[in-house]
Amino acid sequence: MASPEPAASNSTTKENTNFSRLCRLVAGVGCKVIREVFDKYHPPEKLQENLAKVKNQLRDLWKNKKVLNPLQWDYLYPHVADSVNSANFDATLLVILLRNICPTLAPPVKGWNKRPPDSDKSEAADILRIKFFRNEVTAHPATDSVDDATFDILWKNISEPIKRLGKSPYKDIVDQLKGECMDPELDSHYKELLMQWKLADDNIKEKLEQMDEKLDRLLEVPAPVMHITINVINLPGSSQPSQAAGGSEQEQGAMAEVEALNPSTEARIWNFVLSLGMPLESLIKYLRDNLNVDPKRHDQGSLVITVECSSLKILEGLWEDYCSGHLNAVAQETLITAEVLEKFGLSEIKLKTFISEKEYESARQTFSKTGWPSNGLFKFEFFN
C-alpha cells in the first residue's frame, strides 16, 4: 500500500517544475524581450533625453492618474539623471511606457485591454499576449503546480510571441529553458517577480476602475455651456437710403452710418445669413474642429450659438483664440460674406468680439471644483 506514495510525490514534483519553468519563461525571458522592444524605441544612449521630453506626460500618470508609483517614478527620474537605465524598469513599467511614450508602436487591433486575436501578430499584440498568459500562469499559485497538458498549452502560447519579438536568438533561449534543470533559489526569485508583476497590474486596474467610477459620477452632472452671442449694433457705409423722414438721399445715407438698427432690420439680416446656410456652417465647423467645443443649437433675435466646453484645455483654447483676435477674424470672414453685403447694400460690416475676463476666470475656478467649465457669455458685436 505504501508504493504509490513515491509516484505521487514524483508527480507533484514534476508539476511543481512545470510551474517553475513557466514562471521563468514569463518573468525572466518574457520581461527581457519586452525590455529589448522598449530599448529599440528608446535606445539606452537616448533614454535620458527622451524621458525629459515626456516628463509632464508621465508626471500626469504618476500624480493624477496614479498609474505610476513613486518607486517607478524614481527609476525614471533618478537624482543622478544620467544613471537612468531600463534594466531597472519592471515589466509593468515597461508596458506602461510602451503604451504611452512610443507613438510609432501601433496598438493591437482590439486595443490594449482585450486579448488580441490570433490573426494579430504585431509587436504590441505579442507584448499583450505575454501579459494575458501570465495571468493564466499566476492562476496556479496555491499549489505552485501545473499538469503536463496545461503546461504544454501555456508554454506554446507564451513562447511563440517571445520568439517573434526576440527573433532567432530567443528560440535557443526558450528551447534551452524547457530542458534545463531548475534551481530552487532562482525558481523562488522568478515566482516572486511574476507575482509582483501581477500585483502591480492589479493595482493599476483598481486605480483605473476608481477613475472610471469618478468619471461616471462626473458625467451625471450636465456639462456647462457657453453662449456665443453676435449682436448687430449699427451698419457703417450703407448705400441704401435711410427710412428716416426728410433730407436728400446723401443725407439719409450719412444718417445710416450712425443710426442704430431697429430690431426688425437686425432680424432681417440674420434671417438672410441663416438662409444661406454656408456662413453659419463654416463658423460652426471652425468652433467644432479648431476649438473642440460642441455646438448644441443656435437661436435668433441676435444670433446666439450655444456650445459645450468639456475640459479646461478647451476653455483655455477658446480664450486664447479670442485674445489673439483670431476668433474675431474667423467670425467676420465666415458670417459677413459678399452676398450679405450686396443683399443689404452695405460696403463694410466689422465684428467686435468680446469675452469677459471675469467670466473666464469664474469658468476656470468652477471647472477646477467640478470638472466642468462654468457657463460663460461670449459676445460678438458689430462696431464702426
Secondary structure, 3 states (H helix, E strand, C coil): CCCHHHHHHHHHHHHHHHHHHHHHHHHHHHHHHHHHHHHHHCCHHHHHHHHHHCHHHHHHHHHHCCCCCHHHHHHHCCCCHHHCCHHHCCHHHHHHHHHHCCCCCCCCCCCCCCCCCCCCCCHHHHHHHHHHHHHHHCCCCCCCCCCHHHHHHHHHHHHHHHHHHHCHHHHHHHHHHHHCCCCHHHHHHHHHHHHHHHHHHHHHHHHHHHHHHHHHHHHCCCCCEEEEEEECCECCCECCCCCCCCCCHHHHHHHHCCCECCHHHHHHHHHHHHHHCHHHHHHHHHHHHCCCCEEEEEECCCEEEEEECCCHHHHHHHHHHHHCCHHHHHHHHHHCCHHHHHHHCECCCEEEEEECHHHHHHHHHHHHHHCCCCCEEEEEEEEC
